[in-house]
Amino acid sequence: MFAVEVRHHIMIAHSFRGEVFGPAQRLHGATFVIDAAFMAERLDANGIVVDIGRAHDALKAVLAPLDYRNLDDAPDFTGVNTTTEFLARHVFDRMAEAARTGALGRDGRELAAIRITVSESHLARAWYEAALW
């Protein structure tokens, strides 16, 4: 399996509901590093998995609406704990749409899977990975 991975980051604020979150129930800030990995069984005719520049542009576009935002105020996240795991799936869904429409410089049907990793620190991260088809 071949893979290409691109990275970007966002700075957000949010809070959580539920005793399990302890002090994170209060409003707090976070800087997340997000990695998007694209996987394919074979390289395409250009010798790539996806175009790295297009993949990075797509990731930045997906993350832009979240950057420097209080996610508690975002209408799409009303009533949702915007955990690291939740954000990984949120970003995956949007990157999968870009891949399926060919926005990454390759026919999306030729890609096997995408993995989105969200690192909340050097000690902890979560990811969501799934096949595209």
PLY file of the C-alpha trace (Angstrom):
ply
format ascii 1.0
element vertex 133
property float x
property float y
property float z
element edge 132
property int vertex1
property int vertex2
end_header
0.00 0.00 0.00
1.32 3.43 -0.96
0.52 6.50 1.11
0.97 10.27 0.92
0.41 12.39 4.00
-0.03 16.14 4.38
-0.26 18.21 7.56
-1.79 21.45 8.78
-2.88 22.87 12.13
-5.72 24.82 13.69
-6.21 26.77 16.89
-9.64 26.45 18.47
-11.56 26.95 21.69
-14.23 24.59 22.99
-15.67 22.97 26.09
-17.10 19.55 26.85
-20.22 18.30 28.58
-19.89 15.32 30.91
-18.14 14.58 34.18
-15.66 12.30 32.39
-13.98 15.43 30.98
-13.11 16.94 34.39
-11.63 20.43 33.99
-12.02 20.27 30.19
-15.71 20.96 30.78
-14.65 24.59 31.09
-13.88 26.61 27.98
-10.29 25.96 26.93
-8.08 26.39 23.90
-6.26 23.80 21.83
-3.86 23.71 18.94
-4.47 20.60 16.87
-2.08 19.21 14.29
-4.02 17.36 11.59
-2.48 14.79 9.26
-4.35 13.50 6.23
-3.00 10.26 4.74
-4.22 9.01 1.37
-3.70 5.35 0.48
-3.67 3.52 -2.83
-2.72 0.02 -3.93
-0.91 1.42 -6.99
0.64 4.64 -8.14
-1.18 6.38 -10.97
0.26 7.09 -14.44
2.06 10.13 -12.97
3.71 7.99 -10.29
1.72 9.49 -7.40
-0.91 8.53 -4.84
-2.41 12.04 -4.97
-1.00 15.44 -5.80
0.60 16.68 -2.58
-0.11 20.35 -3.34
-3.78 19.72 -4.06
-4.10 17.51 -0.98
-2.55 20.20 1.21
-4.79 22.89 -0.29
-7.85 20.70 0.31
-6.86 20.08 3.94
-6.32 23.81 4.54
-9.74 24.55 2.99
-11.45 21.95 5.19
-9.79 23.32 8.33
-10.21 27.05 7.59
-13.80 27.29 8.94
-12.61 25.80 12.27
-9.44 27.84 12.76
-9.53 30.53 15.47
-13.12 29.62 16.32
-14.94 28.67 19.47
-16.41 25.39 18.26
-19.15 25.68 20.90
-20.58 28.52 18.78
-20.46 26.68 15.43
-24.00 25.76 14.28
-22.80 22.43 12.83
-21.57 21.36 16.28
-24.54 22.35 18.43
-24.96 19.79 21.20
-21.83 17.86 20.18
-18.68 17.28 22.21
-16.02 18.28 19.69
-13.56 15.67 20.93
-10.40 14.79 19.09
-12.12 11.65 17.79
-15.14 13.61 16.59
-12.95 16.13 14.78
-11.02 13.33 13.07
-14.27 12.00 11.58
-15.47 15.50 10.69
-12.28 16.20 8.72
-12.34 12.71 7.16
-15.84 13.25 5.76
-14.81 16.45 4.03
-11.49 15.09 2.73
-13.25 11.98 1.45
-15.61 14.22 -0.51
-12.62 15.99 -2.08
-11.01 12.66 -2.96
-14.20 11.19 -4.43
-14.68 14.19 -6.71
-11.13 14.00 -8.07
-10.04 17.28 -6.45
-6.74 15.70 -5.36
-5.45 15.16 -8.89
-6.45 11.53 -9.24
-9.63 9.59 -9.88
-10.98 9.01 -6.39
-12.05 5.46 -7.28
-8.35 4.57 -7.43
-7.82 5.46 -3.76
-8.26 2.77 -1.13
-8.61 4.74 2.11
-7.95 7.94 3.99
-6.70 8.27 7.54
-7.12 11.54 9.44
-4.99 11.89 12.57
-5.65 14.72 14.99
-2.86 15.33 17.50
-3.82 17.37 20.52
-0.32 17.27 21.98
2.91 15.35 21.67
1.35 12.85 24.09
-2.09 12.18 22.63
-3.77 11.79 19.26
-6.77 10.12 17.69
-7.50 9.06 14.15
-10.31 7.97 11.89
-9.57 5.73 8.92
-11.95 4.24 6.41
-12.19 2.98 2.87
-13.56 5.47 0.36
-15.87 3.07 -1.43
0 1
1 2
2 3
3 4
4 5
5 6
6 7
7 8
8 9
9 10
10 11
11 12
12 13
13 14
14 15
15 16
16 17
17 18
18 19
19 20
20 21
21 22
22 23
23 24
24 25
25 26
26 27
27 28
28 29
29 30
30 31
31 32
32 33
33 34
34 35
35 36
36 37
37 38
38 39
39 40
40 41
41 42
42 43
43 44
44 45
45 46
46 47
47 48
48 49
49 50
50 51
51 52
52 53
53 54
54 55
55 56
56 57
57 58
58 59
59 60
60 61
61 62
62 63
63 64
64 65
65 66
66 67
67 68
68 69
69 70
70 71
71 72
72 73
73 74
74 75
75 76
76 77
77 78
78 79
79 80
80 81
81 82
82 83
83 84
84 85
85 86
86 87
87 88
88 89
89 90
90 91
91 92
92 93
93 94
94 95
95 96
96 97
97 98
98 99
99 100
100 101
101 102
102 103
103 104
104 105
105 106
106 107
107 108
108 109
109 110
110 111
111 112
112 113
113 114
114 115
115 116
116 117
117 118
118 119
119 120
120 121
121 122
122 123
123 124
124 125
125 126
126 127
127 128
128 129
129 130
130 131
131 132
